[in-house]
């Protein structure tokens, strides 16, 4: 596959050189900076980190959505679509999360590309939310299957994260058989770290009497199911949605009746609703990250999937005890 991509690039380069020669620019020192490594484009942070862990030095991995971008309702620019088209491998979580991906893939030539749906081997949970949470979705979205009737946040379960990593490694091996063994070894090394992460969660919550936590964004159902916890959410699957007044009133009563001490909000979305509720019922706020984005600055400081998941664990200990 890399050979096909290089041949296409060589044809383009030849045409560019001819054009430059005609303009008197020949011999200007232009060099081929095309990498022979597998070119991988990923959608949002967990897919990027998982792909980087599998790739190590054998592939170049890039990220489309920066921290702060809303993954659910994102619309790619023409430049981003061109980046996907030029990739050898495209990695995304699921059409239920990146709802824009099916349309993009239908609009480009994927014949020379391996497309990896990282959650393909995972059965998604049905989402049991309030009907008002989906009122913003158009009839057209519902017809093409873009309504959030299932929960796509599988990466927040360290065990299911292992499944996603394995799926990514298989796709890399298909696209680049020459380095298939390396991808497999890298995936196994990372899987062992995810096993340790899973063990840390299991140990922390073993024997806890209070197993309920209240969060702004209903992103933690898989994590809750894995460790026998209960997630109570202020908003639905999309953090940008606003809950109804009736839903807030019900949740306020719940928080007061069950002596909830903390309400969790995410650092990438507006916390106004969570702040309002916390002030009304007199509880503290704490950050629980859905890991949909980590800023470049924090990545440079060493933040990654595992470190943020460990921060989430410490935050959850405030409620699960």
KOLDREN-320567 format. One record per residue (C-alpha): x, y, z. Coordinates in steps of 0.25 Angstrom, whole numbers, plus 5000, padded with zeros to 4 digits. Example, Ala and Ser with C-alpha at 12.3 -4.5 7.8 and 13.67 -1.06 7.14 Angstrom:
// KOLDREN-320567
504949825031 505549965029 
END
This chain:
// KOLDREN-320567
500050005000 501150105003 501750064989 500450114983 500450244991 501850274987 501650244972 500450344973 501350444980 502550424970 501550454958 501150584965 502650624968 503050594954 501950694949 502350794960 503850794956 503450804941 502650924945 503750984953 504750964942 503851034932 503851154942 505351154943 505351094957 506050964954 507250934963 506651014974 506950904984 505550854986 505650714993 504650594994 504250615009 503150495007 503350395018 503350255015 502650225028 501250185029 500350315029 499250305039 498150405041 497350395054 496050465058 496150505073 497150485085 496850345090 496950285075 498250375073 498950325086 498550175084 499050185069 500350255074 500550145084 500450035073 501250115063 502450155071 503550185061 502950115049 501850205045 501450355045 500250385053 499450515052 498250565060 497050635053 496250695065 496950785075 496550795090 495350875091 494650835078 493350765080 493550625074 492050585073 491650705064 492950735057 492950765042 494350745035 494950855026 495350825012 496750825016 496450715027 495750635017 496950645008 497850595019 496950475021 496950445006 498450445006 498650355018 499050205017 498150185030 497050255035 496650225050 495350265056 494550215068 493150195062 492050255053 491250275066 492350365072 492950435059 491650445052 492250515041 493150405037 492250325028 491950445019 493450475018 493850335014 492650325004 493250444997 494650404996 495450294989 495850185000 496350084990 497750094995 497450125010 497150035022 496050095030 496050055044 494750065053 495450035066 494149995073 493749895062 493849775071 493149835082 491649835085 491149975088 490249995100 488850045098 488650185103 487550205113 487450355113 486250455113 485550485100 485850635101 487350605100 487150575085 486250685081 487350765075 487550655064 486850675051 485950575044 487050555033 488050515044 487150415050 486850355036 488350335033 488550275047 489250395053 488450405066 489150355079 488250235082 489550155086 490750205095 492050215087 492950245099 493650115100 495050165101 494750205116 494750055120 496150015121 495749865117 495049915104 496250005101 497049885100 496049835089 496249965082 497749955082 497749815077 496749855065 497749975062 498949875062 498249785052 497949895043 499349945043 499849805040 498949805028 499449935023 500849905026 501149755026 502649785027 502549835041 501349755045 502249685056 502649815062 501149865063 500749735070 501849755080 501549895082 500149865084 500449755094 501349845102 500249955103 499249855106 500049815119 499949955123 498449965121 498349835129 499049905141 498150025139 496949925140 497549865153 497750005159 496250035157 495749895162 496649905175 496150055178 494750015177 494749885184 493849885196 493350025194 491950045199 491550175192 491650135177 490950255170 491550375164 490850495158 491450555145 491150665135 491350575123 490850435121 492150385116 492450285127 491450165125 492550065121 493450105132 492250095142 491849955136 493249905137 493449935152 492049925157 491750075159 490550155155 490650285147 489650395149 489750505138 489350645137 489350645122 489350535112 490350475102 490650605096 491250705106 490750825098 489250785101 488550855112 487650785122 486150825124 485750895136 484950775141 486150685139 487050785147 486050785158 485950635159 487450625159 487550735170 486550655179 487450525176 488750595180 488050655193 487350525197 488650435195 489650535201 490450545189 491750615192 492350645178 491850675164 492850645152 492950735140 493950715128 495050815126 494750825111 493350875111 492450985118 492250955133 491151055135 490050955137 490950865147 491350995154 489951045155 489450905161 490650895170 490351035176 488851005178 489050885186 490350925193 491350815187 492750825182 493150815167 494250725162 494850695148 494550555141 495150555127 494450485116 495750495109 495250545096 496350645096 497650675102 498350805099 499650805092 500250875104 499850765114 500350665104 501650725104 501650725119 501350575119 499850555119 499350435112 498250335112 498750265124 499150385132 497850445131 497050315134 497850315147 497450455150 496050415147 496250295157 496750395168 495550485165 494550375166 495050335180 494450465185 493050395183 493350245182 493650205196 
END
